[in-house]
């Protein structure tokens, strides 16, 4: 069983940065109900207004597979419609080491 990490870049549509920030907070709250999701955090880019970065850590591929399929997450993800300036850019990673988290 190998952990899987994702980094995703989300960019707000013109004039929607504050609304997107609020919706992303609701997305984080909805993630509490997802099994196998160890870290789900969002960060505002300090250099680029309206850009947000997600870091996600899953226990395994099965946990990633069910991500976003629960009712709470579907509703929270649906609220992002019209707030994004384009498709999220997603990178899938294999964790090597982390403080406070067993990787293997």
FIKOL-719760 format. One line per 5 residues: their letters; for each residue y, z, x of N, C-alpha, C. Coordinates in Angstrom, 3 decimals, padded with zeros to 6 digits, always signed. Layout:
! residues N
a	Y/Z/X/Y/Z/X/Y/Z/X  ...
This chain:
! residues 104
xxxxx	-001.174/+000.000/+000.851/+000.000/+000.000/+000.000/+001.240/+000.000/+000.898  +002.031/-001.067/+000.861/+003.228/-001.193/+001.690/+004.476/-001.129/+000.834  +005.421/-000.361/+001.296/+006.696/-000.278/+000.579/+007.441/-001.598/+000.712  +008.279/-001.851/-000.264/+009.099/-003.063/-000.284/+010.545/-002.644/-000.516  +011.444/-003.230/+000.237/+012.874/-002.969/+000.078/+013.586/-004.260/-000.284
xxxxx	+014.661/-004.117/-001.021/+015.528/-005.248/-001.357/+016.959/-004.871/-001.049  +017.715/-005.850/-000.619/+019.164/-005.735/-000.536/+019.703/-006.886/-001.371  +020.616/-006.558/-002.278/+021.166/-007.590/-003.154/+022.689/-007.514/-003.154  +023.299/-008.681/-003.089/+024.763/-008.790/-003.139/+025.148/-009.333/-004.511  +025.992/-008.570/-005.207/+026.499/-008.991/-006.514/+028.007/-009.131/-006.412
xxxxx	+028.530/-010.217/-006.911/+029.966/-010.475/-006.875/+030.489/-010.556/-008.289  +031.552/-009.832/-008.550/+032.142/-009.788/-009.886/+032.853/-011.099/-010.214  +032.811/-011.455/-011.481/+033.614/-012.565/-011.975/+035.090/-012.177/-011.852  +035.951/-013.161/-011.803/+037.400/-012.929/-011.670/+037.875/-011.926/-012.724  +038.521/-010.848/-012.253/+039.087/-009.846/-013.152/+038.069/-008.894/-013.768
xxxxx	+036.818/-008.936/-013.328/+035.761/-008.121/-013.945/+035.191/-007.046/-013.018  +035.818/-006.798/-011.874/+035.270/-005.848/-010.899/+035.097/-004.450/-011.491  +036.090/-003.952/-012.204/+035.981/-002.607/-012.776/+034.895/-002.542/-013.837  +034.814/-003.574/-014.676/+033.774/-003.610/-015.701/+032.389/-003.692/-015.069  +032.257/-004.467/-014.008/+030.976/-004.589/-013.325/+030.599/-003.251/-012.693
xxxxx	+031.546/-002.582/-012.083/+031.288/-001.277/-011.469/+030.746/-000.295/-012.509  +031.336/-000.278/-013.687/+030.864/+000.592/-014.770/+029.454/+000.214/-015.194  +029.205/-001.074/-015.376/+027.883/-001.552/-015.805/+026.822/-001.245/-014.748  +027.182/-001.314/-013.475/+026.231/-001.014/-012.413/+025.867/+000.469/-012.412  +026.824/+001.321/-012.749/+026.536/+002.750/-012.885/+025.526/+003.007/-013.986
xxxxx	+025.647/+002.266/-015.085/+024.693/+002.393/-016.186/+023.323/+001.864/-015.772  +023.306/+000.845/-014.946/+022.055/+000.302/-014.436/+021.334/+001.336/-013.563  +022.092/+002.035/-012.734/+021.516/+003.087/-011.891/+020.903/+004.180/-012.763  +021.598/+004.597/-013.806/+021.077/+005.635/-014.704/+019.789/+005.171/-015.385  +019.733/+003.924/-015.792/+018.555/+003.388/-016.473/+017.355/+003.314/-015.540
xxxxx	+017.594/+003.216/-014.249/+016.511/+003.089/-013.280/+015.675/+004.364/-013.165  +016.195/+005.481/-013.639/+015.443/+006.738/-013.567/+014.084/+006.645/-014.248  +013.954/+005.760/-015.221/+012.701/+005.660/-015.974/+011.680/+004.724/-015.331  +012.009/+004.125/-014.192/+011.098/+003.171/-013.558/+010.172/+003.846/-012.549  +008.858/+003.740/-012.779/+007.915/+004.326/-011.822/+007.875/+003.521/-010.516
xxxxx	+007.734/+004.233/-009.413/+007.611/+003.561/-008.124/+008.913/+003.128/-007.501  +010.020/+003.429/-008.147/+011.331/+003.098/-007.597/+011.845/+004.335/-006.870  +011.844/+004.294/-005.547/+012.200/+005.456/-004.751/+013.700/+005.565/-004.490  +014.332/+004.434/-004.214/+015.781/+004.414/-003.980/+016.359/+003.233/-004.741  +017.428/+003.479/-005.464/+018.127/+002.426/-006.199/+019.593/+002.804/-006.138
xxxxx	+020.314/+002.225/-005.195/+021.703/+002.626/-004.984/+022.604/+001.401/-004.903  +023.834/+001.584/-005.352/+024.806/+000.497/-005.319/+026.035/+000.978/-004.550  +026.625/+000.062/-003.807/+027.747/+000.381/-002.928/+028.811/-000.697/-003.062  +030.069/-000.283/-003.084/+031.176/-001.241/-003.111/+031.477/-001.683/-001.682  +031.649/-002.972/-001.492/+032.006/-003.522/-000.192/+033.420/-003.064/+000.154
xxxxx	+033.612/-002.540/+001.350/+034.935/-002.054/+001.752/+035.880/-003.179/+002.143  +035.336/-004.322/+002.498/+036.173/-005.424/+002.973/+036.440/-006.473/+001.906  +035.597/-006.536/+000.899/+035.709/-007.612/-000.081/+035.718/-007.035/-001.500  +036.850/-007.067/-002.144/+037.023/-006.545/-003.505/+036.093/-007.270/-004.473  +035.450/-006.497/-005.334/+034.594/-007.092/-006.356/+033.193/-007.440/-005.886
xxxxx	+032.847/-007.035/-004.655/+031.503/-007.278/-004.128/+030.775/-005.941/-004.064  +029.550/-005.942/-004.576/+028.722/-004.743/-004.605/+027.370/-005.050/-003.974  +026.837/-004.070/-003.270/+025.557/-004.210/-002.586/+024.565/-003.199/-003.137  +023.383/-003.663/-003.472/+022.294/-002.794/-003.895/+021.338/-002.601/-002.736  +020.822/-001.382/-002.621/+019.673/-001.131/-001.757/+018.595/-000.549/-002.653
xxxxx	+017.412/-001.141/-002.598/+016.305/-000.717/-003.442/+015.074/-000.510/-002.572  +014.311/+000.541/-002.873/+013.062/+000.800/-002.163/+011.984/+001.107/-003.191  +010.913/+000.345/-003.111/+009.790/+000.460/-004.039/+008.550/+000.935/-003.300  +007.687/+001.689/-003.993/+006.466/+002.194/-003.371/+005.532/+001.059/-002.969  +005.541/-000.029/-003.733/+004.644/-001.149/-003.451/+005.043/-002.355/-004.299
xxxxx	+004.299/-003.450/-004.142/+004.601/-004.682/-004.880/+004.456/-004.487/-006.379  +003.545/-003.629/-006.814/+003.369/-003.368/-008.237/+004.605/-002.739/-008.856  +005.235/-001.828/-008.133/+006.458/-001.198/-008.630/+007.597/-002.214/-008.734  +007.680/-003.104/-007.764/+008.702/-004.150/-007.822/+008.427/-005.101/-008.987  +007.164/-005.386/-009.221/+006.773/-006.305/-010.302/+007.230/-005.818/-011.677
xxxxx	+007.216/-004.505/-011.907/+007.600/-003.976/-013.226/+009.092/-003.674/-013.315  +009.800/-003.807/-012.197/+011.240/-003.521/-012.185/+011.972/-004.367/-013.226  +012.762/-003.693/-014.030/+013.594/-004.388/-015.019/+012.890/-004.738/-016.309  +011.650/-004.362/-016.456/+010.906/-004.752/-017.650/+010.923/-003.701/-018.763  +011.353/-002.474/-018.456/+011.464/-001.430/-019.471/+012.673/-001.665/-020.355
xxxxx	+012.670/-001.085/-021.542/+013.754/-001.290/-022.503/+015.118/-000.858/-021.969  +015.170/+000.304/-021.301/+016.453/+000.784/-020.776/+017.016/-000.169/-019.734  +016.155/-000.620/-018.834/+016.625/-001.523/-017.784/+016.989/-002.891/-018.351  +016.239/-003.378/-019.305/+016.582/-004.670/-019.921/+017.972/-004.610/-020.540  +018.253/-003.520/-021.249/+019.562/-003.368/-021.892/+020.674/-003.273/-020.843
xxxxx	+020.432/-002.483/-019.791/+021.452/-002.317/-018.756/+021.684/-003.625/-018.003  +020.617/-004.360/-017.720/+020.766/-005.641/-017.023/+021.460/-006.665/-017.921  +021.179/-006.604/-019.207/+021.823/-007.507/-020.157/+023.326/-007.317/-020.210  +023.776/-006.088/-019.935/+025.211/-005.791/-019.957/+025.955/-006.449/-018.798  +025.221/-006.954/-017.807/+025.865/-007.611/-016.664/+026.326/-009.029/-016.997
xxxxx	+025.803/-009.594/-018.068/+026.158/-010.953/-018.464/+027.666/-011.108/-018.627  +028.215/-012.125/-018.032/+029.652/-012.369/-018.107/+030.476/-011.590/-017.095  +029.842/-010.649/-016.391/+030.571/-009.843/-015.409/+030.368/-010.342/-013.979  +029.354/-011.174/-013.792/+029.045/-011.676/-012.458/+029.692/-013.037/-012.211  +030.154/-013.242/-010.988/+030.762/-014.505/-010.612/+029.755/-015.516/-010.092
xxxxx	+028.493/-015.208/-010.193/+027.431/-016.093/-009.719/+026.122/-015.336/-009.668  +025.091/-016.020/-009.218/+023.775/-015.388/-009.117/+023.767/-014.375/-007.977  +023.097/-013.234/-008.167/+022.964/-012.284/-007.060/+022.217/-012.924/-005.884  +022.600/-012.544/-004.682/+021.893/-012.953/-003.476/+020.940/-011.810/-003.124  +019.642/-012.095/-003.043/+018.644/-011.053/-002.828/+017.836/-011.332/-001.563
xxxxx	+017.675/-010.292/-000.741/+016.830/-010.363/+000.444/+015.704/-009.362/+000.275  +014.477/-009.803/+000.476/+013.306/-008.936/+000.394/+012.941/-008.525/+001.814  +012.712/-007.214/+002.018/+012.498/-006.667/+003.348/+011.239/-005.806/+003.406  +010.711/-005.652/+004.598/+009.609/-004.726/+004.859/+010.168/-003.550/+005.649  +010.223/-002.375/+005.049/+010.776/-001.211/+005.757/+009.995/-000.891/+007.018
xxxxx	+010.713/-000.459/+008.051/+010.109/-000.102/+009.329/+010.196/+001.410/+009.547  +011.375/+001.984/+009.324/+011.582/+003.430/+009.524/+012.759/+003.876/+008.680  +012.705/+005.125/+008.226/+013.805/+005.700/+007.446/+013.782/+007.205/+007.593  +014.919/+007.795/+007.645/+015.006/+009.261/+007.722/+014.698/+009.848/+006.356  +013.783/+010.794/+006.330/+013.470/+011.513/+005.106/+012.547/+010.811/+004.141
xxxx	+012.041/+009.619/+004.494/+011.160/+008.867/+003.602/+009.969/+008.357/+004.410  +008.773/+008.659/+003.924/+007.574/+008.137/+004.588/+007.465/+006.659/+004.288  +007.378/+005.828/+005.299/+007.342/+004.374/+005.109/+005.921/+003.872/+004.894  +004.949/+004.417/+005.569/+003.586/+003.902/+005.404/+002.818/+004.644/+004.333
